[in-house]
Structures are given as structure tokens and as C-alpha cells.
Amino acid sequence: MDNSVIKTNISVSSHSIKMQERLAIFLALIAGYIDATGLIQWKTYVSFMSGNTTSLGASLSTDKLEIVITSITVIGSFISGIYAGTCLSLSRRIKNQRLIFYLVSGILILYTIIAYFFNINTLSSITIVGFSMGMMNTIVTSVGNQKVNTDFVTGTLNSLARNTAMLSMTNDKAEKAEYQSNAIHLLFLWIGFLSGSFIAPFLLDYFGKWTLMIPALLLMICGILISKINPKN
């Protein structure tokens, strides 16, 4: 094979991994922002299903029906969003792979506008936002060879610790480079989610009912920019 072809493939692969990493961090920041907003406004997580599952189990044993209903609703909505997003990603009829960006953005924008003029109850709110978060979770599923979940903090920290441990235990240079790269990706992913959660309370106080318009517009802009960078998608 021509050396120029090999160099081009390596360059494309490296560029693709960097794009995946930046996009994953960006989505993790948005997930953290929306999750913190949901926790403040509706006292439940809209993307952190580990916490909701714990709440569901504890509430079942203590007969707290309201929390049981809330937990089941948001978990079901989140799963439905992942199902819908995965089906769209795998569909051969849909050529525009950035469609999920626009769908999630559109859902959040429509919800924000309606919620500004009308009072939307908690169950309806977490159903809509939980569904959109599940769908958003299907946009980036890996960075290079490392599987990632942009809103699954427990899994991110678990993978970070495992890759760090394997990095310290191996003597193979290639493996060290791979584990180090994975660990860095996962660390930035966690920092992204943490940063989104950190800024959410400040912006919620400032923007009030319009607070979800911020991640909605960011997703829309990101989808447009990526479409220009990769016109085939």
C-alpha cells in the first residue's frame, strides 16, 4: 500500500477521534447541566438512572407512591429515548446522521416555549426531558476504541479507574499509550459532566423558565457546524 494512503488514513482516524472526544465532552457538559436542572426543579434526575433506580427500590419498600411513579416515569422515558435514538442511528433511510441533534434541540425548545406560557406538571416535564436525554445519549457511544456514555457518570469513573489500573500494570508501550489515552478521554468526560452540573444553578437563577433553551440552542448550533465539517453526514 502507498505510504501516502497510510498517512492519510492515520490522519483521518486521529482527526475522527479528536472530534469524538470533543463532542463527547460537549454532550457530557449538557447532560450535567440538564440533570442538575432537573434535580433542582423536579427533585429527580433526568439522565442519572442509577440514582433513580436506587430511589425506586427504596421507595417500593417504604410505600412512597409519588417517588415510585416519578422514578418509573423518568426511567421509562429515558429508555424510550435511547430506543428511538438507536433506531434512528441504525436506520438506512435516514441519511442525515445529525438528525438527533435537531430532534433533541427541537424537543427542548418546544418544551421551553410551552412551559413559559402554561404550567406543565412534573410527570410531563420529566417524561419529555428524560426522553430527550435518552435520545441524546445515542449521539456519541465511543471515543476511539473506548466505549463511553455521556451521561453515565458511574460507568465513566469505573472505566477511568480500570484504564488507570491497567496503565500502571502493563509494560507494553502500545498498551500504555492506549490506556493513557482512554483514561484522559474519560477524565475530561467526567469533568465535562461536573462542569455542566456546576453552572446549572447559576444560569437557572438568571434565565428561569428559559434555562433549557441554552442547551437546546447549543445542540442546534453544534449539529449545524458538524454538518458543515462533514457534509456527507
C-alpha positions in Angstrom: 0.0 0.0 0.0 1.1 3.5 -0.8 2.7 5.3 2.2 0.7 8.4 1.5 -2.5 6.4 1.8 -1.4 5.1 5.2 -0.5 8.5 6.4 -3.9 9.9 5.2 -5.8 7.1 7.0 -3.9 7.7 10.2 -4.6 11.4 10.0 -8.3 10.9 9.3 -8.5 8.4 12.2 -6.7 10.8 14.6 -9.0 13.7 13.5 -12.1 11.5 14.0 -11.0 10.5 17.5 -10.4 14.2 18.4 -13.9 15.1 17.1 -15.5 12.3 19.0 -13.7 13.3 22.2 -14.7 17.0 21.9 -18.3 16.1 21.0 -18.5 13.6 23.9 -17.2 16.3 26.4 -19.6 18.8 25.0 -22.6 16.4 25.4 -21.5 15.4 28.9 -21.5 19.1 29.9 -25.0 19.5 28.5 -26.1 16.3 30.2 -24.7 17.5 33.5 -26.4 20.9 33.1 -29.8 19.4 32.3 -29.5 16.7 35.0 -28.7 19.4 37.6 -31.6 21.5 36.3 -34.0 18.5 36.7 -32.8 17.8 40.2 -33.4 21.4 41.3 -36.7 21.9 39.5 -38.3 18.4 39.8 -36.3 16.7 42.6 -35.3 13.9 40.3 -32.6 13.0 37.8 -33.4 13.1 34.1 -30.2 11.3 32.9 -28.7 9.7 36.0 -30.7 6.4 36.0 -28.6 4.8 38.7 -29.9 7.4 41.2 -33.4 7.0 40.0 -33.2 3.2 40.3 -32.0 3.5 43.9 -34.8 5.8 44.7 -37.3 3.4 43.0 -36.1 0.5 45.1 -36.0 2.4 48.4 -39.5 3.9 47.7 -41.0 0.5 46.9 -40.1 -0.8 50.3 -41.3 2.3 52.1 -44.6 2.7 50.1 -43.7 6.2 48.8 -46.0 6.0 45.8 -45.2 9.5 44.5 -41.5 8.8 44.2 -42.2 5.3 42.7 -44.3 6.9 40.0 -41.8 9.6 39.3 -38.9 7.1 39.1 -40.7 4.7 36.8 -41.8 7.5 34.6 -38.3 9.0 34.1 -36.6 5.6 33.7 -39.2 4.6 31.1 -38.8 7.9 29.2 -35.0 7.6 29.2 -35.1 4.1 27.9 -37.6 5.1 25.2 -35.3 7.9 24.2 -32.4 5.6 23.8 -34.5 3.1 21.8 -35.7 5.9 19.5 -32.2 7.4 19.1 -30.7 4.0 18.4 -33.3 3.1 15.8 -32.8 6.5 14.0 -29.0 6.0 14.1 -29.3 2.5 12.5 -32.0 3.4 10.0 -30.7 3.2 6.4 -33.5 5.5 5.2 -32.1 8.4 7.3 -29.1 9.8 5.6 -28.6 12.8 7.9 -26.9 11.4 11.0 -27.1 14.8 12.7 -30.9 14.5 12.9 -30.8 13.5 16.6 -29.1 16.8 17.4 -32.0 18.7 15.8 -34.7 16.4 17.3 -33.3 16.8 20.9 -32.9 20.5 20.4 -36.4 20.9 18.9 -37.9 18.9 21.8 -36.2 21.2 24.4 -37.1 24.4 22.5 -40.8 23.4 22.2 -41.0 22.3 25.8 -39.4 25.6 27.0 -41.8 27.7 24.9 -44.9 25.8 26.1 -43.7 25.8 29.8 -43.3 29.6 29.6 -46.9 30.1 28.8 -48.5 27.1 30.5 -47.9 25.2 33.7 -46.5 21.7 32.8 -46.7 19.2 35.7 -43.7 17.4 37.0 -44.5 14.0 35.4 -45.0 15.5 31.9 -41.8 17.6 32.3 -39.6 14.6 33.3 -41.2 12.5 30.6 -40.3 15.0 27.9 -36.8 15.9 29.2 -36.0 12.3 30.2 -36.8 11.1 26.6 -34.7 13.8 25.1 -31.8 12.9 27.4 -32.0 9.2 26.4 -32.0 10.2 22.7 -29.0 12.5 23.2 -27.1 9.6 24.9 -27.0 7.8 21.5 -25.2 10.5 19.6 -21.7 9.5 20.8 -21.1 6.0 22.1 -17.3 5.7 21.8 -14.1 7.7 21.6 -11.7 5.7 19.5 -11.8 2.1 20.9 -13.2 3.3 24.3 -16.9 2.9 24.8 -18.4 6.0 26.6 -21.8 7.1 27.9 -22.0 10.9 28.0 -24.4 10.9 31.0 -23.4 7.7 32.9 -21.0 9.0 35.5 -20.7 5.8 37.4 -19.6 3.9 34.3 -17.2 6.7 33.3 -15.5 6.7 36.7 -15.4 2.8 36.6 -13.8 2.8 33.2 -11.4 5.6 34.2 -10.2 3.7 37.2 -9.8 0.4 35.2 -7.8 2.1 32.5 -5.6 3.8 35.0 -5.0 0.5 36.8 -4.2 -1.3 33.5 -1.9 1.6 32.6 0.1 1.1 35.8 0.3 -2.7 35.5 1.4 -3.1 31.9 4.9 -2.7 30.5 3.9 -2.8 26.8 4.4 0.6 25.2 1.4 0.3 22.8 -0.9 -0.8 25.6 0.4 2.1 27.9 -0.4 4.6 25.1 -3.9 3.2 24.6 -4.7 3.1 28.3 -3.4 6.5 28.9 -5.4 7.9 26.0 -8.5 6.2 27.3 -8.0 7.5 30.8 -7.5 11.1 29.6 -10.7 10.9 27.4 -12.7 9.6 30.4 -11.3 12.1 32.8 -12.3 15.0 30.5 -15.7 13.4 30.0 -16.2 13.4 33.8 -15.0 17.0 34.1 -17.4 18.0 31.4 -20.4 16.5 33.2 -19.2 18.0 36.5 -18.8 21.4 34.9 -22.4 21.3 33.4 -23.8 20.5 36.9 -21.8 23.3 38.4 -23.0 26.1 36.2 -26.7 24.9 36.0 -27.8 26.5 39.4 -26.3 29.9 38.4 -27.9 30.0 35.0 -31.2 28.7 36.3 -31.4 31.6 38.7 -30.7 34.0 35.9 -32.7 32.6 33.0 -35.5 30.9 35.0 -38.0 29.1 32.7 -35.8 29.7 29.7 -32.8 27.8 31.1 -33.3 24.7 28.9 -33.1 27.0 25.8 -29.4 27.2 26.4 -28.5 23.5 25.8 -31.2 23.4 23.0 -29.5 26.2 21.1 -26.0 24.8 21.7 -27.1 21.4 20.3 -28.7 23.1 17.3 -25.5 25.1 16.6 -23.3 22.0 17.1 -25.4 20.0 14.7 -25.1 22.7 12.0 -21.3 23.1 12.5 -20.7 19.3 12.3 -22.9 19.1 9.2 -20.6 21.7 7.5 -17.5 19.9 8.6 -18.8 16.5 7.4 -21.3 17.4 4.6 -21.8 13.7 3.8 -23.4 13.1 7.2 
